[in-house]
Amino acid sequence: MRERERTAILVDFGGVLTSSVLWAFSDFGASLGGDPRLPLDLLRRDQPSRALLADHECGRIGTEAFEKGFAERLRAHGADVAAEGLTARMQAGVTIDRDMLALLDGLRAAGRPVALVSNSFGTGAYDGVDLAAVADVVVISAEVGVRKPSRRIYALACERLGVHPEEAVMIDDLRQNLDGAARIGIGGVLHTSAADTRRQLAERFGITT
């Protein structure tokens, strides 16, 4: 059964408008010569690493402080890494998904307002993309002091678009971020590819380009 009509799109950046950030982190982990899962495991399960990431994504600490702290956590688990430029090396394998950019262009041309809702990470993560040309509204976690999956960041994006949460759909590659959006009534599309996201938008929400 089709859900109620939705008119606006909220979209993640890393892993949706780009190739998988998680794969890039794993590739970086493999380059360290040990367990390729180490960087992701620390960011998911190691409390000091989790705190560093939260502080960085919310803008409480800058890139340099995050890199210094996370390099120390990696070294504590046997990976000899330099702090300087760490976030760039972690994201070195990330590429822009041109098919997703084209999908957003089509949605906006069809009159669908689009908000980019992204947890920031490091410097240069948005290089190669004119964010103002991609979305009507850009909400970056470090700039607004709150990160996904907090319901506040989705509410802010909807407010800036001038829509109610029940009129929006969030596209993200992480289930927990969709769960956060759902808590205020936003529909969700779990992204795996541009083609599948296009299909889900059409079949589940009647949103076409």
Phi and psi in degrees as GROMACS dihedral restraints (atoms count N, CA, C in turn):
[ dihedral_restraints ]
;  ai    aj    ak    al  type     phi  dphi    fc
    3     4     5     6     1   -69.8    20    10
    4     5     6     7     1   136.9    20    10
    6     7     8     9     1   -72.8    20    10
    7     8     9    10     1   171.0    20    10
    9    10    11    12     1   -58.4    20    10
   10    11    12    13     1   155.9    20    10
   12    13    14    15     1   -61.0    20    10
   13    14    15    16     1   135.1    20    10
   15    16    17    18     1  -116.4    20    10
   16    17    18    19     1   144.0    20    10
   18    19    20    21     1  -119.9    20    10
   19    20    21    22     1   -13.1    20    10
   21    22    23    24     1  -129.3    20    10
   22    23    24    25     1   155.1    20    10
   24    25    26    27     1  -119.2    20    10
   25    26    27    28     1   129.5    20    10
   27    28    29    30     1  -108.2    20    10
   28    29    30    31     1   135.2    20    10
   30    31    32    33     1  -138.8    20    10
   31    32    33    34     1   137.7    20    10
   33    34    35    36     1   -73.8    20    10
   34    35    36    37     1   164.1    20    10
   36    37    38    39     1  -101.3    20    10
   37    38    39    40     1   -75.7    20    10
   39    40    41    42     1   -64.2    20    10
   40    41    42    43     1   122.0    20    10
   42    43    44    45     1    92.4    20    10
   43    44    45    46     1    -8.7    20    10
   45    46    47    48     1  -120.5    20    10
   46    47    48    49     1   -56.8    20    10
   48    49    50    51     1   -85.3    20    10
   49    50    51    52     1    -2.0    20    10
   51    52    53    54     1  -130.7    20    10
   52    53    54    55     1   173.4    20    10
   54    55    56    57     1   -64.6    20    10
   55    56    57    58     1   172.9    20    10
   57    58    59    60     1   -63.7    20    10
   58    59    60    61     1   122.3    20    10
   60    61    62    63     1   -68.7    20    10
   61    62    63    64     1   -34.0    20    10
   63    64    65    66     1   -63.6    20    10
   64    65    66    67     1   -41.3    20    10
   66    67    68    69     1   -64.0    20    10
   67    68    69    70     1   -40.6    20    10
   69    70    71    72     1   -62.6    20    10
   70    71    72    73     1   -41.7    20    10
   72    73    74    75     1   -63.4    20    10
   73    74    75    76     1   -37.9    20    10
   75    76    77    78     1   -67.8    20    10
   76    77    78    79     1   -39.3    20    10
   78    79    80    81     1   -61.8    20    10
   79    80    81    82     1   -41.2    20    10
   81    82    83    84     1   -62.5    20    10
   82    83    84    85     1   -43.5    20    10
   84    85    86    87     1   -59.1    20    10
   85    86    87    88     1   -40.3    20    10
   87    88    89    90     1   -64.4    20    10
   88    89    90    91     1   -33.9    20    10
   90    91    92    93     1   -68.4    20    10
   91    92    93    94     1   -15.6    20    10
   93    94    95    96     1   -81.3    20    10
   94    95    96    97     1   -10.5    20    10
   96    97    98    99     1    89.7    20    10
   97    98    99   100     1     1.4    20    10
   99   100   101   102     1  -118.7    20    10
  100   101   102   103     1  -140.5    20    10
  102   103   104   105     1   -71.2    20    10
  103   104   105   106     1   118.9    20    10
  105   106   107   108     1   -63.2    20    10
  106   107   108   109     1   -17.5    20    10
  108   109   110   111     1   -83.1    20    10
  109   110   111   112     1    -5.4    20    10
  111   112   113   114     1   -56.4    20    10
  112   113   114   115     1   -51.6    20    10
  114   115   116   117     1   -57.3    20    10
  115   116   117   118     1   -46.8    20    10
  117   118   119   120     1   -66.2    20    10
  118   119   120   121     1   -40.9    20    10
  120   121   122   123     1   -60.3    20    10
  121   122   123   124     1   -41.5    20    10
  123   124   125   126     1   -65.7    20    10
  124   125   126   127     1   -45.2    20    10
  126   127   128   129     1   -66.2    20    10
  127   128   129   130     1   -24.0    20    10
  129   130   131   132     1   -92.0    20    10
  130   131   132   133     1   -34.2    20    10
  132   133   134   135     1  -124.9    20    10
  133   134   135   136     1   -20.4    20    10
  135   136   137   138     1   -87.5    20    10
  136   137   138   139     1   116.2    20    10
  138   139   140   141     1   -59.8    20    10
  139   140   141   142     1   -43.5    20    10
  141   142   143   144     1   -60.8    20    10
  142   143   144   145     1   -38.3    20    10
  144   145   146   147     1   -68.4    20    10
  145   146   147   148     1   -41.2    20    10
  147   148   149   150     1   -61.0    20    10
  148   149   150   151     1   -40.3    20    10
  150   151   152   153     1   -66.9    20    10
  151   152   153   154     1   -40.3    20    10
  153   154   155   156     1   -60.2    20    10
  154   155   156   157     1   -45.1    20    10
  156   157   158   159     1   -63.7    20    10
  157   158   159   160     1   -44.8    20    10
  159   160   161   162     1   -61.5    20    10
  160   161   162   163     1   -44.6    20    10
  162   163   164   165     1   -64.0    20    10
  163   164   165   166     1   -38.1    20    10
  165   166   167   168     1   -69.8    20    10
  166   167   168   169     1   -47.1    20    10
  168   169   170   171     1   -65.0    20    10
  169   170   171   172     1   -28.4    20    10
  171   172   173   174     1   -90.6    20    10
  172   173   174   175     1     1.0    20    10
  174   175   176   177     1    82.3    20    10
  175   176   177   178     1    11.0    20    10
  177   178   179   180     1   -78.9    20    10
  178   179   180   181     1   -25.8    20    10
  180   181   182   183     1  -131.7    20    10
  181   182   183   184     1   151.0    20    10
  183   184   185   186     1   -85.7    20    10
  184   185   186   187     1  -177.9    20    10
  186   187   188   189     1   -61.4    20    10
  187   188   189   190     1   -43.8    20    10
  189   190   191   192     1   -60.7    20    10
  190   191   192   193     1   -42.8    20    10
  192   193   194   195     1   -67.3    20    10
  193   194   195   196     1   -40.1    20    10
  195   196   197   198     1   -62.6    20    10
  196   197   198   199     1   -47.2    20    10
  198   199   200   201     1   -60.9    20    10
  199   200   201   202     1   -42.0    20    10
  201   202   203   204     1   -62.8    20    10
  202   203   204   205     1   -46.8    20    10
  204   205   206   207     1   -67.2    20    10
  205   206   207   208     1   -42.0    20    10
  207   208   209   210     1   -73.4    20    10
  208   209   210   211     1   -33.8    20    10
  210   211   212   213     1   -61.0    20    10
  211   212   213   214     1   -38.4    20    10
  213   214   215   216     1   -64.3    20    10
  214   215   216   217     1   -39.0    20    10
  216   217   218   219     1   -68.1    20    10
  217   218   219   220     1   -39.6    20    10
  219   220   221   222     1   -64.1    20    10
  220   221   222   223     1   -42.4    20    10
  222   223   224   225     1   -65.3    20    10
  223   224   225   226     1   -35.4    20    10
  225   226   227   228     1   -64.5    20    10
  226   227   228   229     1   -19.7    20    10
  228   229   230   231     1  -109.4    20    10
  229   230   231   232     1    22.5    20    10
  231   232   233   234     1    93.3    20    10
  232   233   234   235     1     4.0    20    10
  234   235   236   237     1  -103.6    20    10
  235   236   237   238     1   118.4    20    10
  237   238   239   240     1   -87.0    20    10
  238   239   240   241     1   102.7    20    10
  240   241   242   243     1  -130.6    20    10
  241   242   243   244     1   150.6    20    10
  243   244   245   246     1   -88.0    20    10
  244   245   246   247     1   143.7    20    10
  246   247   248   249     1   -73.5    20    10
  247   248   249   250     1   -42.2    20    10
  249   250   251   252     1   -63.1    20    10
  250   251   252   253     1   127.0    20    10
  252   253   254   255     1    76.2    20    10
  253   254   255   256     1    14.0    20    10
  255   256   257   258     1   -61.4    20    10
  256   257   258   259     1   -45.8    20    10
  258   259   260   261     1   -64.4    20    10
  259   260   261   262     1   -36.2    20    10
  261   262   263   264     1   -65.7    20    10
  262   263   264   265     1   -40.7    20    10
  264   265   266   267     1   -67.2    20    10
  265   266   267   268     1   -36.0    20    10
  267   268   269   270     1   -63.6    20    10
  268   269   270   271     1   -30.2    20    10
  270   271   272   273     1  -104.7    20    10
  271   272   273   274     1    12.4    20    10
  273   274   275   276     1   -59.7    20    10
  274   275   276   277     1   -29.0    20    10
  276   277   278   279     1   -87.7    20    10
  277   278   279   280     1     1.2    20    10
  279   280   281   282     1   -78.9    20    10
  280   281   282   283     1   132.9    20    10
  282   283   284   285     1  -126.9    20    10
  283   284   285   286     1   154.9    20    10
  285   286   287   288     1   -75.2    20    10
  286   287   288   289     1   137.4    20    10
  288   289   290   291     1   -93.5    20    10
  289   290   291   292     1    99.5    20    10
  291   292   293   294     1   -66.3    20    10
  292   293   294   295     1   -29.1    20    10
  294   295   296   297     1   -65.6    20    10
  295   296   297   298     1   -37.1    20    10
  297   298   299   300     1   -71.0    20    10
  298   299   300   301     1   -37.2    20    10
  300   301   302   303     1   -61.7    20    10
  301   302   303   304     1   -39.7    20    10
  303   304   305   306     1   -65.6    20    10
  304   305   306   307     1   -38.3    20    10
  306   307   308   309     1   -62.3    20    10
  307   308   309   310     1   -44.7    20    10
  309   310   311   312     1   -64.4    20    10
  310   311   312   313     1   -39.2    20    10
  312   313   314   315     1   -58.2    20    10
  313   314   315   316     1   -43.4    20    10
  315   316   317   318     1   -65.7    20    10
  316   317   318   319     1   -39.9    20    10
  318   319   320   321     1   -64.1    20    10
  319   320   321   322     1   -44.0    20    10
  321   322   323   324     1   -67.1    20    10
  322   323   324   325     1   -37.8    20    10
  324   325   326   327     1   -64.1    20    10
  325   326   327   328     1   -28.1    20    10
  327   328   329   330     1   -84.8    20    10
  328   329   330   331     1     4.7    20    10
  330   331   332   333     1    90.9    20    10
  331   332   333   334     1    13.4    20    10
  333   334   335   336     1   -90.3    20    10
  334   335   336   337     1   116.5    20    10
  336   337   338   339     1   -69.2    20    10
  337   338   339   340     1   141.9    20    10
  339   340   341   342     1  -126.4    20    10
  340   341   342   343     1   132.8    20    10
  342   343   344   345     1  -119.1    20    10
  343   344   345   346     1   129.9    20    10
  345   346   347   348     1   -85.2    20    10
  346   347   348   349     1   127.1    20    10
  348   349   350   351     1  -126.6    20    10
  349   350   351   352     1   105.5    20    10
  351   352   353   354     1  -133.0    20    10
  352   353   354   355     1   136.5    20    10
  354   355   356   357     1   -82.0    20    10
  355   356   357   358     1   118.7    20    10
  357   358   359   360     1   -73.8    20    10
  358   359   360   361     1   153.7    20    10
  360   361   362   363     1  -155.1    20    10
  361   362   363   364     1   115.5    20    10
  363   364   365   366     1    69.4    20    10
  364   365   366   367     1  -161.3    20    10
  366   367   368   369     1  -117.7    20    10
  367   368   369   370     1   147.9    20    10
  369   370   371   372     1    82.5    20    10
  370   371   372   373     1     5.9    20    10
  372   373   374   375     1   -62.9    20    10
  373   374   375   376     1   -28.5    20    10
  375   376   377   378     1  -102.4    20    10
  376   377   378   379     1     9.5    20    10
  378   379   380   381     1   -60.3    20    10
  379   380   381   382     1   141.1    20    10
  381   382   383   384     1    91.3    20    10
  382   383   384   385     1    -3.6    20    10
  384   385   386   387     1  -131.2    20    10
  385   386   387   388     1   126.9    20    10
  387   388   389   390     1   -82.9    20    10
  388   389   390   391     1    97.5    20    10
  390   391   392   393     1   -59.7    20    10
  391   392   393   394     1   -35.2    20    10
  393   394   395   396     1   -66.5    20    10
  394   395   396   397     1   -24.2    20    10
  396   397   398   399     1   -87.5    20    10
  397   398   399   400     1   -13.6    20    10
  399   400   401   402     1   -91.4    20    10
  400   401   402   403     1   -37.0    20    10
  402   403   404   405     1  -138.3    20    10
  403   404   405   406     1   153.6    20    10
  405   406   407   408     1   -74.3    20    10
  406   407   408   409     1   -29.8    20    10
  408   409   410   411     1  -135.7    20    10
  409   410   411   412     1   138.6    20    10
  411   412   413   414     1  -122.7    20    10
  412   413   414   415     1   120.3    20    10
  414   415   416   417     1  -120.6    20    10
  415   416   417   418     1   107.1    20    10
  417   418   419   420     1  -106.4    20    10
  418   419   420   421     1   130.1    20    10
  420   421   422   423     1   -55.2    20    10
  421   422   423   424     1   -45.9    20    10
  423   424   425   426     1   -66.2    20    10
  424   425   426   427     1   -24.4    20    10
  426   427   428   429     1   -82.1    20    10
  427   428   429   430     1   -26.8    20    10
  429   430   431   432     1  -107.9    20    10
  430   431   432   433     1    -5.4    20    10
  432   433   434   435     1    77.7    20    10
  433   434   435   436     1    17.1    20    10
  435   436   437   438     1  -149.5    20    10
  436   437   438   439     1   146.0    20    10
  438   439   440   441     1  -124.6    20    10
  439   440   441   442     1   160.2    20    10
  441   442   443   444     1   -64.6    20    10
  442   443   444   445     1   144.1    20    10
  444   445   446   447     1   -96.5    20    10
  445   446   447   448     1    25.5    20    10
  447   448   449   450     1   -61.2    20    10
  448   449   450   451     1   133.1    20    10
  450   451   452   453     1   -62.2    20    10
  451   452   453   454     1   -21.6    20    10
  453   454   455   456     1   -65.5    20    10
  454   455   456   457     1   -35.0    20    10
  456   457   458   459     1   -71.3    20    10
  457   458   459   460     1   -34.2    20    10
  459   460   461   462     1   -70.9    20    10
  460   461   462   463     1   -40.1    20    10
  462   463   464   465     1   -61.7    20    10
  463   464   465   466     1   -39.5    20    10
  465   466   467   468     1   -64.5    20    10
  466   467   468   469     1   -42.5    20    10
  468   469   470   471     1   -61.8    20    10
  469   470   471   472     1   -43.9    20    10
  471   472   473   474     1   -64.0    20    10
  472   473   474   475     1   -41.2    20    10
  474   475   476   477     1   -60.5    20    10
  475   476   477   478     1   -44.2    20    10
  477   478   479   480     1   -68.4    20    10
  478   479   480   481     1   -28.8    20    10
  480   481   482   483     1   -80.0    20    10
  481   482   483   484     1   -19.2    20    10
  483   484   485   486     1    79.2    20    10
  484   485   486   487     1    32.0    20    10
  486   487   488   489     1  -127.2    20    10
  487   488   489   490     1   158.7    20    10
  489   490   491   492     1   -82.0    20    10
  490   491   492   493     1   151.3    20    10
  492   493   494   495     1   -54.3    20    10
  493   494   495   496     1   -35.3    20    10
  495   496   497   498     1   -67.7    20    10
  496   497   498   499     1    -8.7    20    10
  498   499   500   501     1  -101.7    20    10
  499   500   501   502     1     7.9    20    10
  501   502   503   504     1  -121.7    20    10
  502   503   504   505     1   156.4    20    10
  504   505   506   507     1  -126.1    20    10
  505   506   507   508     1   133.0    20    10
  507   508   509   510     1  -100.5    20    10
  508   509   510   511     1   131.1    20    10
  510   511   512   513     1  -108.5    20    10
  511   512   513   514     1   119.9    20    10
  513   514   515   516     1  -150.7    20    10
  514   515   516   517     1   154.3    20    10
  516   517   518   519     1   -93.6    20    10
  517   518   519   520     1    -1.0    20    10
  519   520   521   522     1  -117.4    20    10
  520   521   522   523     1   125.4    20    10
  522   523   524   525     1   -58.9    20    10
  523   524   525   526     1   -39.2    20    10
  525   526   527   528     1   -63.6    20    10
  526   527   528   529     1   -29.0    20    10
  528   529   530   531     1   -73.0    20    10
  529   530   531   532     1   -34.7    20    10
  531   532   533   534     1   -68.7    20    10
  532   533   534   535     1   -37.4    20    10
  534   535   536   537     1   -62.8    20    10
  535   536   537   538     1   -39.6    20    10
  537   538   539   540     1   -62.8    20    10
  538   539   540   541     1   -42.7    20    10
  540   541   542   543     1   -65.8    20    10
  541   542   543   544     1   -37.9    20    10
  543   544   545   546     1   -63.4    20    10
  544   545   546   547     1   -25.9    20    10
  546   547   548   549     1   -64.3    20    10
  547   548   549   550     1   -19.2    20    10
  549   550   551   552     1  -114.1    20    10
  550   551   552   553     1    16.1    20    10
  552   553   554   555     1    96.4    20    10
  553   554   555   556     1     9.1    20    10
  555   556   557   558     1   -83.5    20    10
  556   557   558   559     1   133.2    20    10
  558   559   560   561     1   -70.0    20    10
  559   560   561   562     1   163.8    20    10
  561   562   563   564     1  -135.5    20    10
  562   563   564   565     1   142.5    20    10
  564   565   566   567     1  -125.0    20    10
  565   566   567   568     1   117.9    20    10
  567   568   569   570     1   -82.0    20    10
  568   569   570   571     1   113.2    20    10
  570   571   572   573     1   -82.7    20    10
  571   572   573   574     1   131.8    20    10
  573   574   575   576     1  -126.1    20    10
  574   575   576   577     1   -28.5    20    10
  576   577   578   579     1  -160.8    20    10
  577   578   579   580     1   160.7    20    10
  579   580   581   582     1   -61.6    20    10
  580   581   582   583     1   -40.6    20    10
  582   583   584   585     1   -64.5    20    10
  583   584   585   586     1   -43.0    20    10
  585   586   587   588     1   -70.1    20    10
  586   587   588   589     1   -37.8    20    10
  588   589   590   591     1   -64.8    20    10
  589   590   591   592     1   -41.3    20    10
  591   592   593   594     1   -59.7    20    10
  592   593   594   595     1   -43.1    20    10
  594   595   596   597     1   -63.5    20    10
  595   596   597   598     1   -46.9    20    10
  597   598   599   600     1   -61.7    20    10
  598   599   600   601     1   -42.4    20    10
  600   601   602   603     1   -59.4    20    10
  601   602   603   604     1   -42.0    20    10
  603   604   605   606     1   -72.1    20    10
  604   605   606   607     1   -48.6    20    10
  606   607   608   609     1   -75.0    20    10
  607   608   609   610     1   -38.8    20    10
  609   610   611   612     1   -91.0    20    10
  610   611   612   613     1   -30.5    20    10
  612   613   614   615     1  -124.1    20    10
  613   614   615   616     1    -3.0    20    10
  615   616   617   618     1    68.8    20    10
  616   617   618   619     1    23.8    20    10
  618   619   620   621     1   -99.0    20    10
  619   620   621   622     1   115.9    20    10
  621   622   623   624     1  -130.4    20    10
  622   623   624   625     1   163.4    20    10
